[in-house]
Amino acid sequence: MPITESAKKALRQSIRRHKRNLQKKEAIKELVKKIKKLAAAGKVEEAKALLPQAQKAIDKAAKSFLHKRAASRRKSRLFAGINKYSAGSH
């Protein structure tokens, strides 16, 4: 356990950031899951409508806890997956 006041405050900040980052990470996972599910069900247009929302969430995560290349890779794979279903090679 932290002893000094500054260490106690740093721990509190760390816990708050951790909770916030987990919420953002879960939101991204849910969005991606929803998009993939819609695309697999043949509802490609609905899935494409959610893409900007997912892209925005991933970009925001790249500013804080997600590496920029990891964010880029996730977006790329998401778009590639949607394009696969929209091309009809299901």
Steps between C-alpha positions, in 0.01 A plus 500: 500500500617854432635692794547859383211728410622533141518123463146467638374756251685329215331172594156664500569653159624169366186319615275764342690484171490121503121496542454758225728311262317173567167664419638634172654164413172317568307753290735440207467123538120522507490722192733273303304194606172663395645602162636151431171341601301729270737439210486124547120515507500674161408843636807667351344845466412509871852384582649772279288757682671407827854517355556874559397458863747213546773689317451801727516285813818326383663833408419642843645190664817546294546837668509348846550128556512329161815507287450694177607207283272262689213744444583519132513122475163461672334751269658339195383152594153627582464672162646199320248272669209722401626525142523120485131470581393788278683343202280196539779244548325379813 
